[in-house]
Amino acid sequence: MTDHHHHENCLALFDKLSEYLDREADEETCRKIEEHLKICRPCAVCLATLKRTMAICKEQQEKPVPVDFSRKIRSMLGTLRP
Amino acid sequence: MKANRKPKQIHDDDTDLIRSIVAGQTDLFYEIVSRYEQKLYNFGLRLCKDESDSEDLVQETFLNVFKYLKGFRYETKFKNWLYRIATSVCIKKRRKSKFAPERELSLEEFIPGEGEAVPTEIPLWASMPLAQVLNEELAGMIRGAMKELPDKYRVVFVLRDIEGFSTGETAQILDITTANVKVRLHRARLFMRQQLKTYFEHD
């Protein structure tokens, strides 16, 4: 399986996985990736874990701005003249 | 004779507010602060060393926006212009105090080595419902992993995958080509994936 995964085709498509997930890959590349995913389990796993990585990172919560700092910014801007 | 076409002007939710401020209603600048302080503060937390640096980033960005707002040409979204300023403030700050080593990420480092096992089953963390995977500990791990990303990859990753800018917008904000954005983003994502794999496999 490892030998198979070092196949030239895998490596070429590996380079394009983000473009594919972002729907920025051209039609020909999409077709090749989809065909390849049907027969290559390691690449399918790679795509699934990459996709999940993006989803996890996207879900990160924002921290609120410290109240004192927010007040400081506003009072600083109050002293400025255009 | 060459046509001297004016670039297309963009109108979005911020445009009227910006025009009013430029026209003299400077008190409305507080509205910009309200709209963007949390976004910028969190952008800073992801790119800067700590909370204090992030506060500096927010402050310097708003000061610059206030100073240069009259020069805003409405040719991009205001938000994109704001992030362009914030990013350049951040890059200048980071040059002064580095904390992550600047290095290139190569594709090869994310490809399993000879003899290394290649997974053929989708791991649980990638197949179970997302809500069951997310928790505070994981969030902390993600924050730490992002800080390990070399600067030029992290800024692309944050703009694209956290802030949600498109490839074209990110290229414009950073003044690099879209091809460059794509290469850096892919490597940054592979880096983050590697960190997640390690985290879950050693859990």
Interface residues (C-beta under 8 A of the other chain):
Chain A: M1 T2 H5 H6 L11 F14 D15 L17 S18 E19 D22 E24 R41 P42 A44 V45 A48 T49 L50 K51 R52 T53 M54 A55 I56 C57 K58 E59 Q60 Q61 E62 K63 P64 V65 P66 F69 S70 K72 I73 R74 M76 L77 L80 P82
Chain B: G24 T26 F29 Y30 V33 E37 Q38 K39 Y41 N42 L45 E51 E55 V58 Q59 F62 L63 F66 K70 L107 I111 P112 E114 G115 E116 A117 V118 P119 T120 E121 I122 P123 W125 A126 S127 L130 V133 L134 L138 A139 I142 R143 M146 F157 D161 I162 T167 K182 L185 H186 R189 L190 M192 R193 L196 K197
